[in-house]
């Protein structure tokens, strides 16, 4: 039997390396109803590993919306040099918490607080993961999130929200996060559709005017749901309404799952497309890499390819 063909790695992404995934490290920050379990995936070798905080979406699934999900992205990032940290946020169905509690179904504030707690406790986290002690570069921290996870990352990047029940202004920006990637974040709260206002009123106050962290926003030209907004470009608002520096990549043919980023062969990926996932892996890795290592030309190479090469996977705009 012949050996399987291994696809060559396209520049500027290097060949993958071995990585480990360890779970669960348990933290008990005071804002949580239940302790926070996190999964850490990191290269087996290498020093001064950049840290990537990953925030899962809300979703309809039981386990993809937890530290167990998003293997196509997490595995790629970890095998290409990042130490990826995934919490299970309190909106996850795996925890079965009351969706009518003080924070509502989405636990918007708690989600951002989870990320602050992780950054505060990086020293402990790295000592609990076998072979990781002393290998994290705590000065190079990035954040990535999908859907509601992108909303969480936007809060870390400087987006302000207002508590739907108390009217309290919430600012949970995190200056230690140096760059961010957001997959289809919720858009302008003023344009929230009636269904979402009823079920997720927490999304009705998104204010991107102070979101200063350099960020890449991704959306798909098929990512539209009238339940959230009647505007086709609503999920691009994090780019449109925030200050520079930002980039927006609109992927052709992509819907909300971006070809299947939330898990391998998942039924909820209405646009399952491994080739699209491979493009997303490569593009977002390059943005994160150059965002944390400004001398690395990875993003410049990708951006030039997206704007000049024939048949690009999407349309790129930057400011």
N, C-alpha and C positions, 0 to 999 in steps of 0.2 A: 504494500500500500504506500502510495506517495505521501510525502510530508505535506501538511497544509501550507498554503501560501500565506506568508505574513506581509501585510501591507507596509510599505515603507512609511516612516514618520515624516510628515510634511513640515518643512521649516516654518516657523522658528522653533517648533516644539521638539525637545530632545526625546530620545528613546525612554520608555518607562523603566522605572526601577522597582525593586521589591518594596512592599509596604506591609505594615501590620494594622489591624483594626482591633481595638480593645474596648470592651464595654462590660459593665458600666461603672464609670466613676460617678459617685453620688455626692451631690452638694445639697446643703439645706439652707439657702439664703432666706432671710426673714419674710420676704414678700410672697413666698410660695405656700400654697395649701398642702401640697405634697412635695417631698424632696425631688430635686432635679437630677435625673439620670442623663449622663452624656456619654457619647461614643467618640473615641479619638482614633483617627486613622493617620498614620505618618510613615515616612520612608524608614526603612530598616537602618540605613546608613546616612551619614551627613550631619553637619553641625549647623548651628544658627538657622534653624528651619523657620521660615515665615509662618505665621499663624493665620488660619482662615476660619472665621466663625461662620457656620452654615445654619440658616434658619428655614425650617420646613414650612410648607404651605398648610392651610387649614384642611381643605380637601374632604372628599367623601370616604376615603379609605380608612381602615383601622390602623395600619402599621406604616404605610408610606409617610403619613403625617406624624412622624416621630423620628427619633434618632436612627431608626432602622431603614429609613428611606433614602432616596436620591443616590443610589449606588452608581449610576452612570456618570454623575458629576464628581461625587466624593472620591470614588476609586481613581478617577483620572487625576484629580488634583493631588491626591496623596501619592500616586505613583510618579508624579512630576514635581516633587519637591516641597509640597505644602503639608503642614500639620493641620489637619481638618478637625474641628471640634463641633459636634452636633448635639444640641440639647433636645430633649423632648419637652416642648412647651406645654403649658397647662390646658390649651384648647384641644390637645390631641385626644382622640377617642380612646386611646389606650389607657388613659387615666380616669375616664368616665366621671369627670367633674360636672357639677351643676351648671348648665349653660345659661341659667337665669340668675346667677349670682351677681355680686356687686360689679364685676368686670364685664358681665355679659358673655356671650358665646365665644368671643374671639380672644379674650385676655390680652388686649392690645398693650396695656401698660406692663403687665407681667412679662410679656415676651421680650420687650426691650430690656427690662430689668434682669432677665435671665442672662443676656449677653454681657451686661455690666458685671454681674456676679462672676461670670467665667473669666473675664479679663482680670478682675481683682484677685482671682484665685489661681492664676496660671502656675505659680510656683508649686502649689499643692498638686495640681492636675498632672504636671509633668513628672512628679515623683511617684505618682500612683500607676503610671503606665510603664510597664517593663521596658527598659532600654531607652527611655525618653528623657530621663533626668539630665538637666543641664544642656539640652540640645535645642531649646526653643529660643528664637530671637523675638523677645517681647517688645522690641521697638518697631517691628514690622508686622502689623496686624491689618487684615482685610476682612470684609464681610460680604457674604453672598446669600441671597434669599429668593424664593419663588413665591409669587402670588402674595398671600398674607405674610409669608416670610420676607418678601421684598418690601412690604410695608414696615416690618420690623427693622430691616436694614435701613430703610429711608429715615426712620426715627433716629437711628444711630448716626446717620449722616447729617442730621439737622432738621428734618421735617418736624413741624409742630402739630400737635393734635389737641382737641378739647374733650374732656370727659363728657360723654353724652348724658350722664345722669346728674353730675354735680356742677358742670360748667367750668371745672378747673382746667386751666391751661397746663399742658404737659410738655415738658422739654426734657427728653432723655438722650440728647446728643452725646456722642462718645468721641472725644478728641483723640483717643488712642487708636481709633480706626482710621487708617490713612487712605484707604481706597475701597470702593464698593462696586458690586455688580447686583443689579436688580432685574429679575425676570418677571415682567408684567406686573408691576406694583399697582395697587388701586390708585385711581386718579383723583382729580379735583373733587373734594367733598361737596361742593356746591352743585355738581352735576350728578349726584348720586340718584339712581332711579328709585321709584316708590318701593319696589320689592326689597331692595337693599336697605333703604331707610327703615323699613319695618323690622327686618331681621338682623341687620348689622349697622345700627345707628352710629357705632363707633367710627365708621368710615366717612362720616359726613362732615368732618372738620379738617381734612388733610390740607396743610399749608406748607408749600414747598419753598417759600420765598427765602427761608434761612438755611436751606439744605446746601451747605457749602462744600462738603466733602467731594473730591473728584470721584465721579461715578459713571459707570456704563449702564444704561437702561436698555433692556431688550424687550421687544414685543413682536408679535406676529401679525401679518396682514389679514390673517383669519381668526385672530383672537378677539372675539366680540361676543358679549352677552348683554342683551337688553335688560336683564335683571339688575345689572349694575349701572349701566349708563346707556343712553341712546346715542352717544357719540362713538363713532368707530375708532377714534384715536385716543380714547379716554386713558388707556394704560400707558400712553406716552407722556402724560402730564408731568411726571417726575422729571423728565428732561425739559419739556416746554416751559414749565413754570418755575424752574430753579435756576440759580445763578451758575455761571461757568466756574470751573471747567467741567463739562459733561459731554458725553457722547450718547447717541441713540442709534441702535441697530434694529431696523425693521426687517424681520426675516420673511422671505417669500414662502407662502404655503404653510407657515407655522400657525398652529392654534395654541391653546393655553398650555399644552403639555410639551411644546417645543420638540416634538418628535418622540418624546418619552423620557424626559430627564428625571422623573420622579421615581423610576424603578425599572428593572429589566423585565420586558414583556408584560407590561401592566395593562389591564383591560381599560383603565380610564384614559389612556393615551389615545384620544380620538384621531390624532394625526401621526400615528406611529411611523417613524422614519429614522432608522439607524444612521443613515448618511447625514441627516440634519443634526442629530445628536453629536456626531463626530465633529461637525463644523462648529457647533456651539461649544463643545469642550475646548477645542483649539483656540477659538476666538477669545473666550472669556479667560482662559489660562494666560494668554498673551497680555490681555489688559491688566490682570492682577499682577503678573510678573513685573511689567514695566511700572505699574503704579507703586510697587514696593521697592523696586530697584530701578531708579530713573535712568541709569546708564544702560540698561538692557534694551536693545532695539526691538524686542519682540512685538510690541504693540504697533510701532511705526511700520514694521514689515506687514503686519496684518491689515492695518488701516490703508496702506498703499494698495494692497491687493484688493481690498473691498471696493476701493474707489476707481481703480484703473483696469483690473483684470476683466476679461469677458466672462459673462454668466456668473456674477457673484451670488452668494446665497441670500444676500439682503442688501438693503440700502443704508449706508452709514451717514450720519450727520453729527458734527461736533461743533462745540462753541467754547 
